[in-house]
């Protein structure tokens, strides 16, 4: 199969390209940068075809995808800086990328009648209550610009296509880029204590595991909405931090605080990011491994020594 992958300069797109390479699929990557450099740890697919692409340019998107003629487009590119998205001078660009860019990709997929996988987020929901969000729930009430524009992307895909997978994820970490684990490790090297919120609940998603699932999906016609995070139950960022330090062998003390006590954030965060993933197994997909196991593998891969 031939794949076109957007956002290969990020955590997930990078791992998707590597997963496709391992399976023997043809993968063409894209991002806004002039060239694909991959991760600093050397895990990039050597010599993988790469196209510089601005997804906010509808004509360019149509031209590039129509010339490549992929069987599947995996759309990982997005504006993911949640707090800057709230700035008045950024909102238009955030919408152009997350909503407009996704619409352009979907239109190109419709013209070719190819499959599309769109990566979305728990932020499309308002994060209230304690019940896990179902993948087919349409009770959308995003709390911030990022969540609203990702929702607009979802709606564009669902309205334009029949052959689509909309996959919502949360709390992402991977080798190629910044993430919560890297931040906590850096803080833990210089601080004896760290304050972390304990009233936002969800589950981490390791992009290496997710890439495997997305490739599995692409090889089927089991279209629709899915939720995909690692298994192992629902936790807080506080719980996540303690496990990171435990496995890394750090002695940094983690102090639990509420979101209100922590402050700082411009964008409102959902308290309930519990995503129900049972639809994966129901449709024959292998769930992602336990998040603690994923953290351990990730720490070994980025060579964190105890």
N, C-alpha and C positions, 0 to 999 in steps of 0.2 A: 504494500500500500504506500501511497505517496502522501506525506503530511506537510502542511504548512503551519508553522508554529510562530505566533507573535509573542513578543516580550521575552526573547531568549536571553536578554541581559539581566533578567531577574531570577529569583530563586526557583520558581516553578518551571518557567520556560526552559531554563538551563537543564533541569533534571529530566524534563520531558524529552528534550533532544537526545540526551544520553540513553534514556530508556528505549527510544525508537531505534537508535543505533545498535543497542544490544539485541534487539529483536530482529534486526535485519531489514527494517523498514527504511524507506527513503524519507529523510527529513530535511526540509528547507527552513531555516530560521530567519527571523526578522526582528528588528528593533529600530529605534530612532538613531542610534549611533551609526557612524560611518562603517565600522567594522565590528565583528563579534570577537571579543577578547576572552570570554569565558571566565571561569573562577580563577582566583589567584593560586588555588591548590592544584591547578593543572588538570582538572576533571572535565574540561570542555572537550567536545567531540572534535578531534583533529581534522581539519580540512572540510568541516561540514559546510554545505552551501549556505550563504547568508545574503539577505537582501535588506538594505537600509530602507525603512518604510515609516512614513508619518501617517498613522491611521486616521488622523483628522482630515486628511486630503482624500475625498471620495473618489476622485478620478484616478489618483495614484493607486489606491487600494484596488479598484476595479481592474486597472491595467495589470498590476503585479499578479494578482490572484488568477485572473483569466489566462495569463501567459503560463503560469506554473501548472494550472489545472490539477489541484490536489484532490485526493479522495476525501480527506478530512482536514479541517482547519481547527487547530487547538488555540483558542484565543486567550492567552495569558496576560497580554499587555493591559495595563491599567494605571490610573493615577491612584496610588495607595497611601499617600501622605495625608492622613486623616485630619490632623490639626491645621496644616496650611490650607487645606481645601476650604476652610471656613473664612479665609480672608476674602474680602470683596474683590480684590484684584486677581484672585486665583479661580473663583467659582466658574467663570466662563470657560477657562481652559480645562478644568476638571470635567465639566459637562461635555466639552468637545471630545475629550478622550474617552471617558467611560460610557457616555450615552451615544454621542455622534459617531465615534470611532467604531463602537460595537455594531451600530446600525450599518455602517459602511461594509464591515466584514460580513454581516448577515446578508446584505444585498448581493454581495459578490458570491456568497455560497449559494444563494437562491438561483442566480444566473447559471451556475454550473451544476446545480442539483447535487451538491456534495454535503457531507456531514459537517456539523459544527459543534464543537465543545466550548461552552462559555463558562469561565470561572467567575463565580459570584461570591457572595459573602453573607455571614450572619447579620451584617449591619442593615440588611433590607428590612429586618423586623425591629420592633420598638424595644425589645429586650425586657419586657415586663413579665411578671409571674415567675413560676418555677417549672412549668411543664415544658418538655422539649418541643422545639418547633418541628412540625412535620414538613417534608419536602414539598408537598402539594398544597400547603397552606397559602392562601392568598390574602391573609390579613396583614398587609404591608403598612408599616408606619415608621419609616426610617427616621432616625433622630438627628442626622447630620447630612451635610452635602455629599460626602463620600457615599453613604448608604443610599441616598436618593438617586444619585447618578448611576450607581451600580444597578439599582432597581430599574431605572429607565433602560439600561442596557438589556436586562432580562426581558423586559416587555417587548423591546424591539426584536430580539431573537425569536421569542415565542409567537409574535404576530407575523413574522416574515417567513418562518421556516417550519417544516414538518420533521426534518431529520436533524434534531438538535438534542444535545445534553446540556442542561444547565446545572452546574455542580457548585453548591455553596460550601465554602470552607471557612476555617477560623483559626486564629492564633498560629500563623504560618512560620515555619523555620526551615531553612535549607542552607546548603553550602555556599551558594553564590549570592552574597549580599548581606545586608544588615538584618538582624532579627532580635527578638527578645532574649534568646539564650546568649548570643554574643554580647549584648548589652549587659546582662547580669554578670557574665564572666569578667568583663572589663571593670565593672563597678566593684566586684568582689575582690579584685586584685589590690584595690586602693582604699577600701572601706571595711571597717570591722562590722558595721551594721548597715542595713538597707531597709527602707520602708517600702512595702508592696501591698497593693489593694487586695482585700480578701472578700469583697462583695460583688465581684464580677465573675460569673461562673460559665465555664465552657470546657473545651478540650483542644489540645494542640494538634497541629497537622504538619507532619514531616513531608516535605515536598518529594523526597525520594520515593516514599511509599505511595504518595498520591499519584506520581507520574506513572507508576505501575498500573494503578487502577484506571487512570484515564486511557492508557493504551489498551487495557482490557475492554473498556467501554467502546472505544473506536472500532474494535473488531466485531462488534455486534450491531444490532438494530433495535436495541432496547432503550428507545429514546425517552426523554422526559426530564423531570426535576429530580435531583439527588442531593443528599447531604453526605459529605465525606470528610471526617476527621479521624484521627487515630482512636482506637478503642481504649478501654481502661477506666471508663467512668468520667464523671464531670468533676472538675476541680476549679479552684480559684487561681489567680495569678500568684498569690502567696504560696499555695501548695506547689505550683509549678517551680517557683524560685527555690523553694527548699529542696526539691528533688534535683534540680540542676546543681546546686552546691553540694548536695550529698554525693552525687555521682562523680562530680569533678574533684571531690576531696577538699573543698574549701571550708573554712571554719567561719565564714561570714554569717552573722546572725540576721535572720529575716524577721522584721517586725510587722505584724499585720495592721493595716489601717483601712478605713473606709474610703470610698472614692471621694467623698466630701472632705475628709481629713487630708487626703493626698493633694487635692487641688490641681493646679497647673494646666490641665487640658482645656483647649478652646472648644473642641467638639465633644458633645455628649456621647458617652459610651453606653452600650446596652449592658444591663446587669445580668440578663439571662441570655447567654449565648449557647444554651444547650441545643444541639442539633440531633434530631432523631435519625439514625443511620440504618434502620432496619430494612429499608427499601433495597439497599444494596444486596443483602443476602437473599431477600425475597426474589430478586431478579437474577440470582445466580452469580453475583460478583463477590469476590473474596474481600472481606473487610480489611481495613488497615490494621497492622499490629498494635499492641498496647503502647501507649504514649511513653511509658517509662522505658520500654525496650527501645523505642525510637530515639529517645534522648541519649541513651547509652551508645547506640550506634553512631549518632551524630557527633558526640563528643570524641569518639575514637577516630572518626573520619576527619575531624578538624584537628586531631592530634592534641587533645587536652590531657596532660599528664597529671596523675594524682600526686 
